């Protein structure tokens, strides 16, 4: 059996900032524009060299996709549309308007998710990206409450990705016993007592976690050693 370690790259785009200025320069969302253009250029270069790398993106709809990006970086939207159309990249739900979704009523929650997909301003994922049918959410700031196990599937969202991390925005590691090595790097089933509905849960990590391993290469090599030492080795996903 050939054992694999798959790398899943997801890029988070939110141009509406509370912690720095909302200006088109390095103090504001100009930094986002520069970084995302570099990411797209890197992905395109790798694909041109027949390296089948793909990206997954999550954006806030109302301000970023709807107001800021069409004015200041329409080229980014056009390039994402091309990559999605050519089945290189995919889009996932993040947040319609940075709202505190963990405090939403059921009706507000449903409205937010529906607007993330399509809305009158045309900033929904289905409005902008042909054939886009996201089934996974990466919630803004990892906001999640157990009742979401009922609310997300009712909107067609069957999977959620949350940080399993010791860093801020940690999604769930403080609320359950430590996961095993294989659990940390594989899809899980998210449940809650008294709620019948479940969701697929994908533990994810960020650049802060990367510091624990110095480089991505060292991280994957360490995973490989642990993988080969397993009594019943299996594939892993980082």
Secondary structure, DSSP 8 states (H G I E B T S, - for coil): ----EE--EEEEE----SSS--SSSTTTTHHHHHHHHHHHHHHHHHHHTT----EEEEEEIIIIIIIIHHHH-HHHHHHHHHHHHTTS-EEEEEESSS--GGG--HHHHHHHHHHHH--TTS-SHHHHSTT----EE--GGG---TTHHHHHHHTT--EEEEE-SSSTT--SGGGSS---HHHHTSEEEEEETTEEEEEEEEEE--HHHHGGGSSHHHHHHHHHHHHHHSTT---EE-
